[in-house]
Amino acid sequence: MPLAPVVPKTPGQPYRPECLGWYLIPLFKLYISYAPDSFPCDWLEKTEDIKVKCIDSTGDKVEFPTPPELLKAIRKCERINHPEKGLFSGLPSNWGFSGFIQTGAYQVLDEYRSIEHGEFSGPMFNKYTAWYITRTLLFYLEKNHWSCIMRDHSSAYELSQVKNDPKSYLLRSELLAAISIFYRQLHDMVWNPRVEKYKPILRYKEGFLTATVVTFIHRRARVVQASINPSETYPMITFTLRAIYDLNAEKYDQEVACTVLQWILSPPEPAEVD
């Protein structure tokens, strides 16, 4: 799956952090242009201009670095722990758990105010849109590690997602979310009124960029972490499927909901970053 060259390349010429964005944009456009809404991992690993690696770590034990105050706020969250109470009483439909968890996150952050959050908006994020992707929200956990949540309806009409092993592919929405987050972590976007466009100004200093993407599909929540180190000679994007949780109205498990909140608000670093 080659990309069209976007900068002159000579044999052995390394990437530079300031050039990485030039490769992320065509990669983003490439994923938008293809017809399927899910991509087999072995196909993704054939990307040429940027190396891509896919890992399934769903069987690994997870240790969350959750501060005690945040864990207390999660355990106190009425929406998650007592969904029958409050203004939004009751459980959502099996498509509606993104809004359910989002409301829970808002309640937690009313108690624990150390995490900034916002909508997917502004340069690059505005291109991340499709009718089947809704309820998108960003959480700025650290300078180089952001998380996001979203609802993806594509499995309602793409039957291959239902038939195939859910660990064998990544959703288009997961790929686009990670790449757009990388681009914004790399750059400050400065508005130029003369040309009425944003100009990307490199702000990246060092280390890995990480995106934790929590996607709500029908009756389930998927957790994918993506990472890249722009300081490496030849950067590689690593997509790690960390977990797939059953989250539905028939067998609601508040412990699962609390764990999903921890993935959103206090995720561990992926193995390659630790």
TAKA-V564923 format. One record per backbone hydrogen bond with DSSP energy under -0.5 kcal/mol. CO is the residue of the C=O (numbers start at 0). NH is the residue of the N-H. E is the energy in kcal/mol with one decimal. If there is no record, write none. Layout:
co=(CO;CO)
nh=(NH;NH)
e=(E;E)
This chain:
co=(0;9;15;15;16;16;18;18;19;19;20;21;22;23;24;25;26;27;28;29;36;38;39;40;42;43;50;52;54;54;56;61;63;66;67;68;69;70;71;72;73;76;77;81;82;85;86;92;93;95;96;97;98;99;100;101;102;103;104;105;106;107;107;110;113;115;117;118;121;122;123;123;124;126;129;131;131;132;133;136;137;138;138;139;141;143;144;144;145;146;147;148;149;150;150;152;153;153;156;157;158;158;159;164;167;169;170;171;172;173;174;175;176;177;178;179;180;181;182;185;185;187;187;189;190;191;191;191;196;198;200;206;208;209;210;210;211;211;212;212;213;214;214;215;216;216;218;219;220;221;222;222;223;224;225;226;227;227;228;231;232;234;235;236;236;237;237;238;238;239;239;240;242;244;244;248;251;252;253;254;255;256;257;258;259;260;261;269;269)
nh=(47;12;18;19;19;20;21;22;22;23;24;25;26;27;28;29;30;31;32;33;171;169;43;44;45;46;236;238;56;240;59;63;65;70;71;72;73;74;75;76;76;80;81;84;89;88;88;95;218;99;100;101;102;103;104;105;106;107;108;109;110;110;111;112;115;139;137;120;125;124;126;127;127;128;132;133;152;129;150;148;117;140;146;115;144;209;140;141;211;138;213;136;215;133;152;155;156;157;158;160;161;162;163;167;40;38;174;175;176;177;178;179;180;181;182;183;184;185;186;202;203;189;200;198;192;194;195;196;191;189;187;229;227;145;212;225;147;213;214;223;149;216;221;151;218;219;246;216;244;214;241;242;212;239;210;237;208;229;231;234;14;50;237;52;238;226;239;54;240;224;241;56;222;220;246;251;253;256;257;258;259;260;261;262;263;264;265;272;273)
e=(-1.1;-2.5;-2.0;-1.0;-0.7;-0.6;-1.2;-0.7;-1.4;-1.9;-1.9;-0.7;-1.5;-2.7;-2.5;-2.2;-2.1;-1.8;-1.9;-1.2;-2.8;-2.2;-2.0;-1.8;-1.7;-1.7;-2.7;-3.1;-0.7;-2.9;-1.9;-0.6;-1.0;-2.6;-2.4;-1.8;-2.3;-2.4;-1.4;-0.9;-0.6;-2.3;-2.6;-2.3;-3.0;-0.8;-0.6;-1.5;-2.3;-1.5;-2.5;-2.4;-2.5;-1.8;-2.7;-2.2;-2.1;-2.4;-2.6;-1.1;-0.8;-1.0;-2.5;-0.6;-0.5;-2.5;-3.4;-1.4;-2.5;-2.3;-0.9;-0.5;-1.2;-1.9;-1.7;-0.6;-2.8;-0.5;-3.3;-2.0;-1.9;-1.3;-2.5;-0.7;-0.8;-2.8;-0.6;-2.4;-2.2;-2.9;-2.7;-1.8;-3.0;-2.3;-0.5;-2.0;-1.6;-2.0;-1.0;-1.6;-0.9;-2.3;-2.6;-2.3;-2.4;-2.9;-1.9;-2.8;-2.2;-2.0;-2.4;-2.4;-2.1;-2.5;-2.1;-1.8;-2.3;-2.0;-1.3;-3.0;-1.6;-0.7;-3.2;-3.2;-0.7;-0.5;-1.3;-1.4;-3.2;-2.6;-3.1;-0.5;-1.8;-1.9;-0.6;-2.8;-2.2;-0.6;-0.6;-2.6;-1.5;-0.6;-3.1;-2.5;-0.6;-1.0;-2.5;-2.2;-2.9;-2.6;-2.3;-1.4;-3.5;-3.5;-2.6;-2.5;-3.2;-0.7;-1.7;-0.5;-2.4;-0.9;-0.6;-2.7;-0.6;-1.7;-0.6;-2.7;-0.5;-2.8;-0.9;-2.3;-2.7;-2.2;-0.5;-0.7;-0.5;-1.9;-2.5;-2.2;-2.5;-2.0;-1.8;-2.0;-1.7;-2.8;-2.7;-1.6;-1.7)
